[in-house]
Amino acid sequence: MDALGIYVLTFNCARNFVDVDAFAPHFFDALPAGSSAPDLIALSLQEIAPIAYSFLGGSYLSPYFDEFRRTVYKACAQKWDDDYVNFHTDNTGMTGLMLFARHDTLAKIAWKDTAHVGVGIAEMGNKGAVGARLGYVVENDPLRTVDLTFVAAHLAPMEHSFEQRNLDWKSIVERLIFTPEAQESEVNEGSRLLGNASAPERTRQDLFAPNTYIFLAGDLNYRTSNIGPTISEIARFPRRDVSLEDPAHYSHLFKNDQLIREMRNGRTFHGLSEAPIDFPPTYKYSSAACKAAARGESVDWKWSNHRWPSWCDRVLFLDSPWIGEVGKVQPLAYDALPLFAQSDHRPVALLASVPLTSGDHPAPGLRAVAPFPTDPDWEGKRNAARWREVFVGAVAYLGLTREGNGLLLVSVLGIFGAWFILRSMMI
């Protein structure tokens, strides 16, 4: 093997469970015909669950991740009958990251680092990023690895907030610091992850570490206008099955894409690249469109009238790593999946090839450097934000969930009952 096949998929779940039976048959729709099973699969998930479960995490969030595990396993079994292992699942608030490795690939992963940052309200994880960095062993030598960084991100919404999205990226660069995880036990029988005792010692590193490829995927929320649409502009929304010359073809709207504009002007996602986009906007589909998707209908696109159709869901990568042209990421396919009933976003997926050439001897001047310095208080800020998340999550659980309402009612009745008994004993 001289290259790794990596499939990266991003999906805004709209706080709903994924429909396994609907999603699995289309999970690999972005792949070219005849593609072999990728070595690694990365899922970037935004709004994976309601805020109460997302902020509390743990067992509250597990059922939502479990449905995606079922989706991936079912999709892989239907297409290749290959065994995959979900070796990493993590989240920062409402943004999740899941990594899967083909069974014969898993043993090559020597180590794993993780990182978290919130960029939402009070730096909490209603918006934010979660990352994992892996060392993939080259030539069976744990000291020689191809380092891969995966980041799931969700940035500020609304048409006018492109400058805030740029600031969110700045916060990610400053505070998404990768720290080594302790060695883990066996993932499943016969497969060990991070079990190589001879792996080198690692220290905390920022996103732009010297020897790493980067795949950043998520609902980046860049739009096709700085203001919302007027009633007259709704007629300009993209339509299905029109010619390239027609003003209603989506390619004309793409010329106004904020992300492309901000990247070209050096204001966001410095050093990263994207494969050419040749698919329609991924957001915002109307409730009528979602209902049509649930019925399996293929009708003209139905957009929400109060948002410009936009390419919010993107997969970016570091195109020119530390070893020059020979080490470039090769995008092989980049496409949107169908619309599914539970979300007003379409998933987007990238298939890429990463050459298996270790970066032991960096070539000076070829490596992108971090556009912003590390925030010295990144850890303190994240710990404080995590406490806020737990508090908000607990309040939301008690006030906004059925089981929380029941617990609150029982607690109130218990307190009232205890007061009544004590009062009667004092009479």
N, C-alpha and C positions, 0 to 999 in steps of 0.2 A: 504494500500500500504506500503510495507516494503522496497522497492527499486525503484529507478528512472531508467527508460530506456532511454538511450541517444544514438542518432545516429549522428555521426560526419562524414562529407564528405568533402574531399579536392579535388580541381580541378584547374588546370592551364588553364585558358580560352584562352590563346594566343591572348588576346586583341580583341576577337571577341564576338559577341552576342551569347548566348546559343541558341540552337535550341530546343525550348520548346517541340515540338511534338516528337522529336527524344529522348530527354533526359528523359522526365517524365516517360515513360513506364519502364525505366531501373533504375530509381533513387533509388529504394529499392532492387536492385538485390543482394546486399550483405547480405540481411536478410535471416535467415533460414526459411524454409517453416513453415507456421502457426504462425509466429511472430505477436504479438499484436502491436498496434500503439505506437511508442515511446513517452515518455513524452516531450522530448526536441529534437530538431534537430539543429545542428550547421553546417554551411557552411563556409569553409575556401576557399577563392577565390584568386588566384594569376593572375597577368596580366589581371585584370578584364576588362580593357578598354585601349585604346591608352593613351600614357603618358599625352597628353594635357588635356583630360577629367578627367583622374585620379588625376592629380596634382591640377586642378582647383576644382574638387569635386562638391558637391551640385547638382544642376539641370543638370550639364553636365554628371554626373555619374548615375543619377537616372534611365535612361532607361535601363541600363545594370543590375542594381539591380532588376528592375521591371520584367525583363524576368525570373530571378531566382525565384522571388515570384510566378509568374505564373507556373513555373516548379514544385515547391514544392506543391502548392495548387492542381495542376492537378494530381500529383503523389499520394498525400494523398487521394484525392477523388476517384481515380481509385482503390486504394488498400483497404481502410477502410471506406471511406465516413466520416472521422473525420474532424472536423474543427480545423485549426491551425491559429495562429496569429504570424505574423512577428513583434516581439516586440523590436528588436534591429537590426540596420543596421549601420555599421561604416566602415571606411577605414583609412589606412595609405598609402597614395599615391596609388600604383597599387595593394595593397593587401587589400581584403575586408573580413569582418566578418558579417554573418547574423545568427540570432538566432530566432528560431520558437518554440512556446509552444503550446501543445494541449490546447484547449479552457478551459478544466477543470483543467489544470495545471497552467495556467497563474496567477490566483489569489493567488497562493502560493508563488510567487516571491516577496519578501519583499523589496529588494533594488538591485541597480546595480551600479557598478564602471566600469570605462573605462581607457584604457591606449594605448599609441601610441609610436612607436620608428621607426626611419628610420636607416637603415644600408647600404644604397646604396651610390652613389656618393655624397660627401659632406654631409653625414648623411641624405640624402633625401630618399623619399619613393619609389624609383624605386625597392628597396629591403627593407624589414622591417617586422614589426609585429604590429598587432592591437589586443587588448585584451578586454574582458568583464568578470567581476566577479559578480556572482549572489548570493543572499541569499535566499535559498529555505526553507520555514517555515516548522518546524517539530512540530507535535502535536498542531497545531493552535496557537503556541506561537511565536510571532515575535522576542523574545529574543533568541529563539532556532532555529538555521538554519543550514542546510547543505550548505556549501559554495562551489561553482563551478566556476572554472576559465577556460575560453575558449580563446585560442590564435591562430590566423591565422598568418602564417609566410612564408616568401620567402627569401632564403639565396643566397649567391654568386654562380654563375654558373661555368662551366668548370671543367674538370677532375682534373686538377692540383691544384684547389683552395680549397682543403679540409681544409687546415689550416685557410684560410679566413673564411670558414663556421664556424669553431670552434670559431673564433673571433667574428663573427656575433652573435653566441649564447651568448658569453660573454657580448656583447653590450646589448642584449635583457635582460639578467639578471640584468645588471647594470642600465638600463634606461627605462625599461618597468614598470612604476610606476602607480599603480591603484589609481585613485582619485574618490571620490563620485560624482555621478551625482545628480542634483537637482531632486526633485520629479516631475514626469511626469503626464500629464493628462490622461484621459481614452484612451486606445488604440482602443477599439471599444465598442459599446453599451453593457453594462452589464459586462465588464471586465476591471478591473483597475490594472495597473502595478505600483509598487512603491508607492502605495497610502496609506500605513499604517503609520500613524503619530507616532505610538509608536515604530517604528523600532529604534534600537540603533544608537547612533552617531558613525560615522566611520571616520578613518583617512587614510591618504595615506599609501599604503602598496606596497611592492615589489612583484615579481612573487611568491616567496616562502613564502607567508604569512602563519602563524602557522596553520590556520584552513581552508584549501582549497584543494579540488581535482583540478587537472590540466589536461586539454586536449589540447594538442598542435598539430596542424595539418597544413600541407602545403607542398609546393614544397621546401623541405630541400636541394635538389640538390646534395646530396652525391651520388657518382658514384661507378662503379665497377672496376675502374682502375685509377691510378694517371696520366696517359698520354692517349692521344687519340689512337684509333686503327690504326694499319697498314693495308695495303691491304691484307696481308696474314691472319691477325687475324679476318677479317670480316667473314671468313668461320666458325669461332667458335661461331658466334652469335646464340642465342637460336632459336630453331625451334618448331613449333607447332606439337603436336601428335607424340612425340618421347618418348621412354621408359625412365624410371628413370636412367638406366645405360648408356644411350647414352650421350656422351660428349656434345651434343647439347641441352640436357635438361637444363632448366633455373636454376635448383637447383645448378648446378656446378658453374655457374657464380655468384650466390648469395654468395658463399664462399668468394668472393673478395669485398663484400659490405663495403664501407668506413664508413658508419654510425655505423654499428655493431662494426667494428674495433675501431673507435674512442671512442665510448661509453665504450667498455670493458677496454680501456686504460685510462679511466677517463678524457678524453680531451674535451668532449662535452655532452650536455644534461644530466648533472649530476642528479642522482636520478630518472630519468624518465625511463619508460619501454615501451615495444611494444609487441603486440600479435604476435604469430608466423606467418611468411609470407609463404603462400603456393599459390602464384599467380605469373605470369610472370612479367618481368620488365614493368614499367609503362611509360617509356621514353627511347629512342626517336624514334617514329614511323615516317616513311617516308611520303612524300606527296602522294605517290601511295597508301599507307595504308589508309590514310585519305580519299582519293577518293573512295577506295573500301568500306570503312565504310559508306560513303554517299550513295552508291548503295546497302547497306545491304548485301554485300558479306562476306563470312567467308572463307578467304584464308590463306595461310601460312603467318606468321608474316613478315612484311616488315619493316626493320630498316633503319634509316639513316646511311650512311656509315662513317660519320665523327664523330660519337659519340658512345661510348659504351652503349648498352642497360643497363639501370639502374633503381633501385627502388628509384626514386627521390621523389615520393609523399608518405608521411607517416603520420600516426597518432600515437602520443606518449601520455602517460598518467602517472600520479603519482600513482604508484602501491601500495605503503606502506604509507598511510597517518598517521595522528596523533594518531589514536586509535587502531593501531595494526591490527592483522589478520582479525578481524571482520569487519573492515572498508575498506578492499581492493576493488579496482575496479575489476569487473569480466568481462573480454572481452568475448563476446558471438559469435561474427562473425567479420572477418577481411578479406576484399576481394577487388579486383579491378573490376570496372564496365567496360563495353565495350568501345572500342575506338569510339570517335565521330569525325565527319568530321572537326570540327572547331579547333581542337587542336592536337598536337603531343604527348600529355600526356593522359593517362587513369585516370579517377577519382578513388579514393580509399576511402573506407568507413569502419568505425568501429561501431559496435553495442556493447554497454557496459552497465552493470548494476552497479549502485552506491547505496550502502545501505543508508537508511534514518536514520542515527544515528548521532546526533549532536555532535559537538566537543567542548562541554563546558569545559571538563576537560582533557586537553592534557596529554598524557602519556610521561613523560620525556624520551628523548633519542630515541624515535621512529620516530620523525619528521625529514624529510630531511631539511637541512638548505641551504641557498643560497651559491653557490660556489664562488660568487664574491660579494664584497660590493656595495652598491648603489652609483652611480655617483652623487655627491652633486650638480652638474650643469646639471642634466638630463633635467630639465624644460627649462632652458635657451637654451640648445642645440636643443631641439625639437622646440621651438618657432622660433629660427633662421633658422632651416631647413625648417620650414613651409613657411616662407617668401621666401626662395629660391625656394621652390616648386611652389608657386604662380607665381613667375617671370618666371621660366622655363616653367610652364604650359601655361602662356599667350603667350610667344614667340612661343612655339610649336603649340598653337592654331592658331596663325596668319600665321605661316609658313607651317604647315603640315595638316591642315584641310581645307576642301572645303569652309565651312562657314567662317573660319578665313581668307582664301585667299580673299573671296568676301568682307569682312569687310575691309581688308587692302587695296584692290583696290579702294573701295569707298572712304576711307580716303585719299588716295593719290590723287585721282581725285578731291576730295573736296578741298584739300590744293592747288592743281594746279589751280583749278577754281577760288578760292579766290584770289590767287596771280595774275592771269590774269585780274580779275575784278579790283583789286586795281591798277594794273599797267596801265590799260586803263584809269582809273579815274585820274591818275596823269599826263597823257600826255596832 
